[in-house]
Amino acid sequence: MASIALFGGAFDPPHTGHTLVISALLKSKLCEQVWCVPSADRPDKAWHATAEARLAMLKIALSEAFPGQTSIKIEDAQVNGDLPTSFTIDFLDYIKKQYPQHTFSWVIGADNIPHLQTWKDSARLMRETSFLAYPRPGYDILPTQCPANVRMIEVTNAALSSASSTKIRELIATDQDTSGLLSPGVRSYINEHAIYAYNK
């Protein structure tokens, strides 16, 4: 049995903020592995890159940031359309059935802590899983302010606050430098495939 942290997100694009969170999760010893869960395309949300491109960029970002690391993987059930919904509780039901030998926690930003009660089947969700929260700019939440099943993780690198998918897409669209925000391989993939309205 292994303890798995499920790190869901659009990864549109995957950036250094994401890899910093993954590093912090593994260093925290609150989990043994981190599984990244890219979101499926949704009709109620406009993605900037296709599911295929987001998955490809995530693979590149992880391989460059964590070469040879076996405790990090991608769980692509959502992005490949294996699930009918994108609700957290439905994914947890699915993943527990697929891997009954493991225990799972869900990774969230600190800004999501006050809203957990609005999530689908929140009462059951709070009973059946725990949450690992990472800091977000403007959301200073002390560990003592967290619900009992939410643990804060420490991310000390200042780059976390400067890495924003929206900001990065704007930089790419105007052909600006993304050093320190995107891995070289991800930026090359974006340029090659003319994602985010820029093609060299």
Phi and psi in degrees as GROMACS dihedral restraints (atoms count N, CA, C in turn):
[ dihedral_restraints ]
;  ai    aj    ak    al  type     phi  dphi    fc
    3     4     5     6     1  -125.3    20    10
    4     5     6     7     1   149.3    20    10
    6     7     8     9     1   -91.5    20    10
    7     8     9    10     1   123.4    20    10
    9    10    11    12     1  -114.4    20    10
   10    11    12    13     1   131.1    20    10
   12    13    14    15     1   -97.3    20    10
   13    14    15    16     1   121.4    20    10
   15    16    17    18     1   -94.0    20    10
   16    17    18    19     1   115.1    20    10
   18    19    20    21     1  -108.0    20    10
   19    20    21    22     1    94.1    20    10
   21    22    23    24     1   -88.8    20    10
   22    23    24    25     1   155.2    20    10
   24    25    26    27     1   170.8    20    10
   25    26    27    28     1   168.1    20    10
   27    28    29    30     1   -73.3    20    10
   28    29    30    31     1   -34.7    20    10
   30    31    32    33     1    51.3    20    10
   31    32    33    34     1    57.9    20    10
   33    34    35    36     1  -126.8    20    10
   34    35    36    37     1    65.9    20    10
   36    37    38    39     1   -97.6    20    10
   37    38    39    40     1   169.9    20    10
   39    40    41    42     1   -71.7    20    10
   40    41    42    43     1   133.8    20    10
   42    43    44    45     1  -135.9    20    10
   43    44    45    46     1  -176.8    20    10
   45    46    47    48     1   -65.8    20    10
   46    47    48    49     1   -25.3    20    10
   48    49    50    51     1   -60.5    20    10
   49    50    51    52     1   -40.6    20    10
   51    52    53    54     1   -64.5    20    10
   52    53    54    55     1   -45.9    20    10
   54    55    56    57     1   -69.5    20    10
   55    56    57    58     1   -29.7    20    10
   57    58    59    60     1   -65.4    20    10
   58    59    60    61     1   -40.8    20    10
   60    61    62    63     1   -63.3    20    10
   61    62    63    64     1   -43.8    20    10
   63    64    65    66     1   -60.4    20    10
   64    65    66    67     1   -44.9    20    10
   66    67    68    69     1   -60.2    20    10
   67    68    69    70     1   -43.3    20    10
   69    70    71    72     1   -65.7    20    10
   70    71    72    73     1   -37.6    20    10
   72    73    74    75     1   -61.0    20    10
   73    74    75    76     1   -46.5    20    10
   75    76    77    78     1   -68.2    20    10
   76    77    78    79     1   -36.8    20    10
   78    79    80    81     1   -70.3    20    10
   79    80    81    82     1   -26.3    20    10
   81    82    83    84     1   -68.5    20    10
   82    83    84    85     1   -20.6    20    10
   84    85    86    87     1    66.0    20    10
   85    86    87    88     1    12.4    20    10
   87    88    89    90     1   -83.8    20    10
   88    89    90    91     1    -6.9    20    10
   90    91    92    93     1  -151.4    20    10
   91    92    93    94     1   160.7    20    10
   93    94    95    96     1  -100.0    20    10
   94    95    96    97     1   -26.9    20    10
   96    97    98    99     1  -139.5    20    10
   97    98    99   100     1   156.0    20    10
   99   100   101   102     1  -120.9    20    10
  100   101   102   103     1   124.7    20    10
  102   103   104   105     1  -110.8    20    10
  103   104   105   106     1   118.8    20    10
  105   106   107   108     1   -82.0    20    10
  106   107   108   109     1   135.4    20    10
  108   109   110   111     1  -123.8    20    10
  109   110   111   112     1    87.7    20    10
  111   112   113   114     1   -65.3    20    10
  112   113   114   115     1   139.2    20    10
  114   115   116   117     1   -72.2    20    10
  115   116   117   118     1   151.4    20    10
  117   118   119   120     1   -75.5    20    10
  118   119   120   121     1   159.5    20    10
  120   121   122   123     1   -62.7    20    10
  121   122   123   124     1   138.7    20    10
  123   124   125   126     1  -127.4    20    10
  124   125   126   127     1   139.6    20    10
  126   127   128   129     1   -68.7    20    10
  127   128   129   130     1   -20.7    20    10
  129   130   131   132     1   -95.0    20    10
  130   131   132   133     1     5.2    20    10
  132   133   134   135     1  -140.6    20    10
  133   134   135   136     1   134.6    20    10
  135   136   137   138     1   -88.4    20    10
  136   137   138   139     1   112.6    20    10
  138   139   140   141     1   -85.0    20    10
  139   140   141   142     1   150.8    20    10
  141   142   143   144     1   -94.5    20    10
  142   143   144   145     1   -24.9    20    10
  144   145   146   147     1  -124.2    20    10
  145   146   147   148     1   151.6    20    10
  147   148   149   150     1   -67.6    20    10
  148   149   150   151     1   163.6    20    10
  150   151   152   153     1   -58.5    20    10
  151   152   153   154     1   -41.4    20    10
  153   154   155   156     1   -61.4    20    10
  154   155   156   157     1   -43.5    20    10
  156   157   158   159     1   -69.4    20    10
  157   158   159   160     1   -40.2    20    10
  159   160   161   162     1   -64.1    20    10
  160   161   162   163     1   -39.1    20    10
  162   163   164   165     1   -66.7    20    10
  163   164   165   166     1   -42.8    20    10
  165   166   167   168     1   -63.7    20    10
  166   167   168   169     1   -42.8    20    10
  168   169   170   171     1   -65.3    20    10
  169   170   171   172     1   -38.2    20    10
  171   172   173   174     1   -63.9    20    10
  172   173   174   175     1   -41.2    20    10
  174   175   176   177     1   -61.0    20    10
  175   176   177   178     1   -41.9    20    10
  177   178   179   180     1   -65.0    20    10
  178   179   180   181     1   -47.1    20    10
  180   181   182   183     1   -59.9    20    10
  181   182   183   184     1   -43.1    20    10
  183   184   185   186     1   -70.1    20    10
  184   185   186   187     1   -38.7    20    10
  186   187   188   189     1   -67.1    20    10
  187   188   189   190     1   -32.9    20    10
  189   190   191   192     1   -79.4    20    10
  190   191   192   193     1   -36.6    20    10
  192   193   194   195     1   -80.5    20    10
  193   194   195   196     1   -31.1    20    10
  195   196   197   198     1  -133.6    20    10
  196   197   198   199     1    61.8    20    10
  198   199   200   201     1   -61.1    20    10
  199   200   201   202     1   128.3    20    10
  201   202   203   204     1    76.1    20    10
  202   203   204   205     1     2.8    20    10
  204   205   206   207     1   -77.5    20    10
  205   206   207   208     1   121.0    20    10
  207   208   209   210     1   -95.4    20    10
  208   209   210   211     1    -6.0    20    10
  210   211   212   213     1   -92.1    20    10
  211   212   213   214     1     7.9    20    10
  213   214   215   216     1  -124.7    20    10
  214   215   216   217     1   131.6    20    10
  216   217   218   219     1  -144.6    20    10
  217   218   219   220     1   170.3    20    10
  219   220   221   222     1  -109.1    20    10
  220   221   222   223     1   127.2    20    10
  222   223   224   225     1  -102.7    20    10
  223   224   225   226     1   107.2    20    10
  225   226   227   228     1  -101.5    20    10
  226   227   228   229     1    20.3    20    10
  228   229   230   231     1   -60.2    20    10
  229   230   231   232     1   -41.1    20    10
  231   232   233   234     1   -69.7    20    10
  232   233   234   235     1   -50.3    20    10
  234   235   236   237     1   -67.0    20    10
  235   236   237   238     1   -25.6    20    10
  237   238   239   240     1   -88.4    20    10
  238   239   240   241     1     0.7    20    10
  240   241   242   243     1    79.5    20    10
  241   242   243   244     1    21.9    20    10
  243   244   245   246     1   -75.9    20    10
  244   245   246   247     1   -13.4    20    10
  246   247   248   249     1  -117.7    20    10
  247   248   249   250     1   142.0    20    10
  249   250   251   252     1   -75.3    20    10
  250   251   252   253     1   -20.4    20    10
  252   253   254   255     1  -131.0    20    10
  253   254   255   256     1   171.3    20    10
  255   256   257   258     1  -111.7    20    10
  256   257   258   259     1    13.3    20    10
  258   259   260   261     1   -69.9    20    10
  259   260   261   262     1   142.0    20    10
  261   262   263   264     1   -59.0    20    10
  262   263   264   265     1   -44.0    20    10
  264   265   266   267     1   -62.9    20    10
  265   266   267   268     1   -37.0    20    10
  267   268   269   270     1   -69.1    20    10
  268   269   270   271     1   -37.9    20    10
  270   271   272   273     1   -66.9    20    10
  271   272   273   274     1   -41.5    20    10
  273   274   275   276     1   -63.2    20    10
  274   275   276   277     1   -40.4    20    10
  276   277   278   279     1   -58.7    20    10
  277   278   279   280     1   -43.7    20    10
  279   280   281   282     1   -64.4    20    10
  280   281   282   283     1   -48.5    20    10
  282   283   284   285     1   -71.0    20    10
  283   284   285   286     1   -33.2    20    10
  285   286   287   288     1   -67.2    20    10
  286   287   288   289     1   -35.6    20    10
  288   289   290   291     1   -69.4    20    10
  289   290   291   292     1   -38.1    20    10
  291   292   293   294     1   -71.0    20    10
  292   293   294   295     1   -35.2    20    10
  294   295   296   297     1  -132.2    20    10
  295   296   297   298     1    69.1    20    10
  297   298   299   300     1   -65.8    20    10
  298   299   300   301     1   -14.4    20    10
  300   301   302   303     1   -80.7    20    10
  301   302   303   304     1   -10.3    20    10
  303   304   305   306     1  -108.0    20    10
  304   305   306   307     1   162.2    20    10
  306   307   308   309     1  -111.9    20    10
  307   308   309   310     1   147.9    20    10
  309   310   311   312     1  -128.4    20    10
  310   311   312   313     1   140.9    20    10
  312   313   314   315     1  -121.5    20    10
  313   314   315   316     1   153.8    20    10
  315   316   317   318     1  -108.7    20    10
  316   317   318   319     1   131.7    20    10
  318   319   320   321     1   -91.1    20    10
  319   320   321   322     1   131.5    20    10
  321   322   323   324     1  -135.5    20    10
  322   323   324   325     1   159.9    20    10
  324   325   326   327     1   -79.8    20    10
  325   326   327   328     1   152.4    20    10
  327   328   329   330     1   -58.4    20    10
  328   329   330   331     1   -26.8    20    10
  330   331   332   333     1   -66.6    20    10
  331   332   333   334     1   -17.3    20    10
  333   334   335   336     1   -87.0    20    10
  334   335   336   337     1   -14.9    20    10
  336   337   338   339     1   -55.9    20    10
  337   338   339   340     1   -46.6    20    10
  339   340   341   342     1   -67.2    20    10
  340   341   342   343     1   -13.6    20    10
  342   343   344   345     1  -106.4    20    10
  343   344   345   346     1     3.9    20    10
  345   346   347   348     1   -58.7    20    10
  346   347   348   349     1   -32.9    20    10
  348   349   350   351     1   -68.9    20    10
  349   350   351   352     1   -14.0    20    10
  351   352   353   354     1   -90.9    20    10
  352   353   354   355     1    -6.6    20    10
  354   355   356   357     1   -72.9    20    10
  355   356   357   358     1   154.5    20    10
  357   358   359   360     1   -56.4    20    10
  358   359   360   361     1   133.5    20    10
  360   361   362   363     1    50.9    20    10
  361   362   363   364     1    46.4    20    10
  363   364   365   366     1   -61.3    20    10
  364   365   366   367     1   -36.9    20    10
  366   367   368   369     1   -62.2    20    10
  367   368   369   370     1   -45.7    20    10
  369   370   371   372     1   -68.7    20    10
  370   371   372   373     1   -37.8    20    10
  372   373   374   375     1   -59.9    20    10
  373   374   375   376     1   -43.8    20    10
  375   376   377   378     1   -68.3    20    10
  376   377   378   379     1   -27.6    20    10
  378   379   380   381     1   -77.9    20    10
  379   380   381   382     1   -36.4    20    10
  381   382   383   384     1   -97.9    20    10
  382   383   384   385     1    -8.0    20    10
  384   385   386   387     1  -146.9    20    10
  385   386   387   388     1   168.1    20    10
  387   388   389   390     1  -115.6    20    10
  388   389   390   391     1   168.3    20    10
  390   391   392   393     1  -126.4    20    10
  391   392   393   394     1   141.1    20    10
  393   394   395   396     1  -115.2    20    10
  394   395   396   397     1   116.8    20    10
  396   397   398   399     1  -107.5    20    10
  397   398   399   400     1   136.9    20    10
  399   400   401   402     1  -110.5    20    10
  400   401   402   403     1   151.9    20    10
  402   403   404   405     1   -66.9    20    10
  403   404   405   406     1   147.9    20    10
  405   406   407   408     1  -128.7    20    10
  406   407   408   409     1   141.7    20    10
  408   409   410   411     1   -55.4    20    10
  409   410   411   412     1   130.8    20    10
  411   412   413   414     1    88.4    20    10
  412   413   414   415     1    -0.7    20    10
  414   415   416   417     1  -125.7    20    10
  415   416   417   418     1    82.9    20    10
  417   418   419   420     1   -90.3    20    10
  418   419   420   421     1    97.4    20    10
  420   421   422   423     1  -113.9    20    10
  421   422   423   424     1   123.4    20    10
  423   424   425   426     1   -77.8    20    10
  424   425   426   427     1   150.1    20    10
  426   427   428   429     1   -53.2    20    10
  427   428   429   430     1   -33.4    20    10
  429   430   431   432     1   -71.6    20    10
  430   431   432   433     1   -13.9    20    10
  432   433   434   435     1   -92.5    20    10
  433   434   435   436     1    -1.6    20    10
  435   436   437   438     1   -86.2    20    10
  436   437   438   439     1   149.2    20    10
  438   439   440   441     1   -58.7    20    10
  439   440   441   442     1   163.2    20    10
  441   442   443   444     1   -59.2    20    10
  442   443   444   445     1   -32.4    20    10
  444   445   446   447     1   -99.9    20    10
  445   446   447   448     1    20.1    20    10
  447   448   449   450     1  -116.7    20    10
  448   449   450   451     1   124.3    20    10
  450   451   452   453     1  -114.6    20    10
  451   452   453   454     1   134.5    20    10
  453   454   455   456     1   -84.2    20    10
  454   455   456   457     1   141.5    20    10
  456   457   458   459     1  -110.9    20    10
  457   458   459   460     1   152.2    20    10
  459   460   461   462     1   -96.2    20    10
  460   461   462   463     1   121.8    20    10
  462   463   464   465     1  -119.0    20    10
  463   464   465   466     1   107.1    20    10
  465   466   467   468     1   -92.7    20    10
  466   467   468   469     1   -19.2    20    10
  468   469   470   471     1   -71.5    20    10
  469   470   471   472     1   127.6    20    10
  471   472   473   474     1   -63.9    20    10
  472   473   474   475     1   -19.4    20    10
  474   475   476   477     1   -62.7    20    10
  475   476   477   478     1   -20.7    20    10
  477   478   479   480     1   -58.6    20    10
  478   479   480   481     1   -39.4    20    10
  480   481   482   483     1   -75.3    20    10
  481   482   483   484     1   -20.7    20    10
  483   484   485   486     1   -94.2    20    10
  484   485   486   487     1   -12.1    20    10
  486   487   488   489     1   -90.7    20    10
  487   488   489   490     1   108.9    20    10
  489   490   491   492     1  -134.6    20    10
  490   491   492   493     1   131.1    20    10
  492   493   494   495     1   -58.6    20    10
  493   494   495   496     1   -40.8    20    10
  495   496   497   498     1   -61.8    20    10
  496   497   498   499     1   -47.7    20    10
  498   499   500   501     1   -61.8    20    10
  499   500   501   502     1   -42.7    20    10
  501   502   503   504     1   -65.1    20    10
  502   503   504   505     1   -41.2    20    10
  504   505   506   507     1   -62.5    20    10
  505   506   507   508     1   -35.9    20    10
  507   508   509   510     1   -67.3    20    10
  508   509   510   511     1   -39.9    20    10
  510   511   512   513     1   -63.7    20    10
  511   512   513   514     1   -41.9    20    10
  513   514   515   516     1   -66.0    20    10
  514   515   516   517     1   -41.7    20    10
  516   517   518   519     1   -61.6    20    10
  517   518   519   520     1   -25.6    20    10
  519   520   521   522     1  -109.3    20    10
  520   521   522   523     1    17.4    20    10
  522   523   524   525     1    55.2    20    10
  523   524   525   526     1    46.0    20    10
  525   526   527   528     1  -101.2    20    10
  526   527   528   529     1   166.3    20    10
  528   529   530   531     1   -69.1    20    10
  529   530   531   532     1   134.5    20    10
  531   532   533   534     1  -119.6    20    10
  532   533   534   535     1    20.6    20    10
  534   535   536   537     1   -58.6    20    10
  535   536   537   538     1   135.3    20    10
  537   538   539   540     1    85.4    20    10
  538   539   540   541     1   -11.7    20    10
  540   541   542   543     1  -110.7    20    10
  541   542   543   544     1   -37.5    20    10
  543   544   545   546     1  -123.3    20    10
  544   545   546   547     1   147.9    20    10
  546   547   548   549     1   -71.7    20    10
  547   548   549   550     1   154.0    20    10
  549   550   551   552     1   -56.7    20    10
  550   551   552   553     1   -39.7    20    10
  552   553   554   555     1   -66.0    20    10
  553   554   555   556     1   -37.9    20    10
  555   556   557   558     1   -67.1    20    10
  556   557   558   559     1   -43.4    20    10
  558   559   560   561     1   -63.7    20    10
  559   560   561   562     1   -39.5    20    10
  561   562   563   564     1   -63.2    20    10
  562   563   564   565     1   -41.3    20    10
  564   565   566   567     1   -62.7    20    10
  565   566   567   568     1   -42.9    20    10
  567   568   569   570     1   -61.9    20    10
  568   569   570   571     1   -46.9    20    10
  570   571   572   573     1   -63.7    20    10
  571   572   573   574     1   -43.4    20    10
  573   574   575   576     1   -63.4    20    10
  574   575   576   577     1   -36.8    20    10
  576   577   578   579     1  -101.9    20    10
  577   578   579   580     1     9.4    20    10
  579   580   581   582     1    54.2    20    10
  580   581   582   583     1    44.7    20    10
  582   583   584   585     1   -85.6    20    10
  583   584   585   586     1   148.9    20    10
  585   586   587   588     1    64.7    20    10
  586   587   588   589     1    33.8    20    10
  588   589   590   591     1    64.0    20    10
  589   590   591   592     1    28.7    20    10
  591   592   593   594     1  -138.2    20    10
  592   593   594   595     1   133.7    20    10
  594   595   596   597     1  -140.2    20    10
  595   596   597   598     1   124.8    20    10
